[in-house]
Amino acid sequence: MFEALLLSTLLSQTVTGRPASAEEIRKFDITVFPDGKGLPAGKGTAAAGKEIYKAKCAECHNEKGEGRDQQYPRLVGGVGSLTSPKPVKTVGSYWPHATTVWDTIFRAMPYETPRTLKPDEVYAVTALLLHWNGIISETFELNEKTLPQVKMPNRDGFIPDARPYQKLKK
Amino acid sequence: MTSNKRRRLLALCASFGLASCAKQESTTPKSPGAGLSMRPYGDRSPFEKTLRGARESTKSIGVGSSRTPLHELYGTITPSSLHFERHHAGVPVIDPAQHRLLIHGMVDAPVSFSMDDLRRLPSITRPYFIECSGNGGGELAGNAGADASRSHGLLSNSEWTGVKLSTLLSAAKMQSGASWVIAEGADACRMARSIPIPKAMDDALIVYAQNGEAIRPEQGYPLRLLLPGWEGNASIKWLHRLHVASEPAMSNQETAHYTDLHPTGKASIFSFEMEASSVITRPSGSQKLAGAGFHEISGLAWSGRGKVAKVEVSTDGGKAWQAAVLDEPVMSKAVVRFRLPWQWDGQATVILSRCVDETGYVQPTREQILADRGPNSTYHYNGIKSWKVEADGSVKNV
């Protein structure tokens, strides 16, 4: 307790770390939240996403998001399979938030050259995946306002961790 | 004797099974230069060959895992070179002089720390295990591993040194309403996980050292998050950003993966704790007992909820259980080694271990886990592991 008090006093006086500038934060901050906070301005449609997908995504995820060689994740289909003996978890059947699709593509894809797609391109590819999963039409414009409003089929599919399943001693 | 002649003699001794001859030859060098001389950075004996089992899961290099060979190790500390790995976009090369940790979001004083800044702060050194929540996934699926590496090798235990995350968050002055912190790595995929603030302010560490030296590149050099007792995926490696927020980011890793699907079609989310588990490592799969008589049964036990309180071992397929000795000190959220002397009668039998932690939680059977959360929950499997000892002494998975 004494150590904690002493430490908080010392830390408030000690210069360790330097203040982070707004510009520095802007440069590094790529977090996107389910309510759309963090999404950059931009727009795209499934129609516009086809060429980008073909050039940047199809090599691994296959022509229409069906995955490849049981190695690269399948992105399309699987709705209704979660209660079956062989669940198929995809963007359409499993992912609860559309913002996660945008965020995943923007931060981590294409695998070899992540963060090279421009926001408009990411909106377009996201729109394509949502369209292939029957969630939006081919001409629906995804942008920073409409994307967080898209309701994913498995939006209500998640529950809090209920473990332990056995009674613990107090 | 020249080194070539020495090698030939050693090979000759080995081929005739002349262990004593080989031993004498190897321990009594004929010249000072024949053995291992002083080296600036040591390595193990050339006779020691233990390796991690590594697997790339796609044709894109950098996605995959390697497993700690638990059945070939001793004690509780995992040698840094044998710590398990799980990467999602390879191992980045990061210059520590350039590396910084940014804390921003719902804080009054956004701050950026250099590695030197962090090393100036009060440090904590403790052993903790890290276990991938996919450890044992094959056991759950019914594809049990042939040895303890393949069954439980996504578990390692190291002594970690670093700064309490609460120290850093206090320095950044968190705002009221802050309830999550999103941790992000500097790897190519910028892997990110959302961590509840209560854990961040409890025992979470930002670590820069592992087993007395800088953490290894595969473990997050130069800086990683360490969440004691929680699934390894959340202990973000190559940590470069902490974003304080009022809600989780619902990142790819915490939604599409690392959620536990139940037979109802619903999935548990933010299931962080690794529950009590154990595995016998001697004798275990792929090993062979030399014959009837005395053998020590030995293995590892751990719990993400605190200290291991008790490990029981059965040598008759689960009919009778005996308390094993726990080698002191038993540390919270760290691996403990258990031991039990055993007189083997030479008959085929099944040996098992069962861990009980300080909360009273008892390691369940596979059947119990299947009843609780079904066959497709993928993560957090911690069922009792059994090994069959055949009459010829060979040990197999059952």
Chai-1 contact restraints between the chains, C-beta under 6 A:
chainA,res_idxA,chainB,res_idxB,connection_type,confidence,min_distance_angstrom,max_distance_angstrom,comment,restraint_id
A,L11,B,A171,contact,1.0,0.0,6.0,A-B,restraint_1
A,T16,B,D117,contact,1.0,0.0,6.0,A-B,restraint_2
A,T16,B,R120,contact,1.0,0.0,6.0,A-B,restraint_3
A,T16,B,L121,contact,1.0,0.0,6.0,A-B,restraint_4
A,G17,B,V111,contact,1.0,0.0,6.0,A-B,restraint_5
A,G17,B,S112,contact,1.0,0.0,6.0,A-B,restraint_6
A,G17,B,F113,contact,1.0,0.0,6.0,A-B,restraint_7
A,G17,B,D117,contact,1.0,0.0,6.0,A-B,restraint_8
A,R18,B,S112,contact,1.0,0.0,6.0,A-B,restraint_9
A,A20,B,L102,contact,1.0,0.0,6.0,A-B,restraint_10
A,A20,B,H104,contact,1.0,0.0,6.0,A-B,restraint_11
A,A20,B,P110,contact,1.0,0.0,6.0,A-B,restraint_12
A,A20,B,V111,contact,1.0,0.0,6.0,A-B,restraint_13
A,A20,B,S112,contact,1.0,0.0,6.0,A-B,restraint_14
A,I25,B,H104,contact,1.0,0.0,6.0,A-B,restraint_15
A,F28,B,L102,contact,1.0,0.0,6.0,A-B,restraint_16
A,F28,B,R241,contact,1.0,0.0,6.0,A-B,restraint_17
A,T31,B,I182,contact,1.0,0.0,6.0,A-B,restraint_18
A,T31,B,H243,contact,1.0,0.0,6.0,A-B,restraint_19
A,T31,B,A249,contact,1.0,0.0,6.0,A-B,restraint_20
A,F33,B,A249,contact,1.0,0.0,6.0,A-B,restraint_21
A,P34,B,M250,contact,1.0,0.0,6.0,A-B,restraint_22
A,Q71,B,T58,contact,1.0,0.0,6.0,A-B,restraint_23
A,L82,B,G265,contact,1.0,0.0,6.0,A-B,restraint_24
A,T83,B,G265,contact,1.0,0.0,6.0,A-B,restraint_25
A,P87,B,L261,contact,1.0,0.0,6.0,A-B,restraint_26
A,P87,B,N376,contact,1.0,0.0,6.0,A-B,restraint_27
A,W95,B,T255,contact,1.0,0.0,6.0,A-B,restraint_28
A,W95,B,A256,contact,1.0,0.0,6.0,A-B,restraint_29
A,P96,B,T255,contact,1.0,0.0,6.0,A-B,restraint_30
A,H97,B,M250,contact,1.0,0.0,6.0,A-B,restraint_31
A,T100,B,M250,contact,1.0,0.0,6.0,A-B,restraint_32
A,T100,B,N252,contact,1.0,0.0,6.0,A-B,restraint_33
A,T100,B,T255,contact,1.0,0.0,6.0,A-B,restraint_34
A,T104,B,N252,contact,1.0,0.0,6.0,A-B,restraint_35
A,R107,B,R190,contact,1.0,0.0,6.0,A-B,restraint_36
A,A108,B,C189,contact,1.0,0.0,6.0,A-B,restraint_37
A,Y111,B,S60,contact,1.0,0.0,6.0,A-B,restraint_38
A,P114,B,A188,contact,1.0,0.0,6.0,A-B,restraint_39
A,G157,B,K266,contact,1.0,0.0,6.0,A-B,restraint_40
A,F158,B,A267,contact,1.0,0.0,6.0,A-B,restraint_41
A,F158,B,I269,contact,1.0,0.0,6.0,A-B,restraint_42
A,I159,B,K266,contact,1.0,0.0,6.0,A-B,restraint_43
A,I159,B,S268,contact,1.0,0.0,6.0,A-B,restraint_44
A,D161,B,S268,contact,1.0,0.0,6.0,A-B,restraint_45
A,D161,B,F270,contact,1.0,0.0,6.0,A-B,restraint_46
A,D161,B,S271,contact,1.0,0.0,6.0,A-B,restraint_47
A,P164,B,Y361,contact,1.0,0.0,6.0,A-B,restraint_48
A,Y165,B,D372,contact,1.0,0.0,6.0,A-B,restraint_49
A,L168,B,T359,contact,1.0,0.0,6.0,A-B,restraint_50
A,L168,B,G360,contact,1.0,0.0,6.0,A-B,restraint_51
A,L168,B,Y361,contact,1.0,0.0,6.0,A-B,restraint_52
A,K169,B,G360,contact,1.0,0.0,6.0,A-B,restraint_53
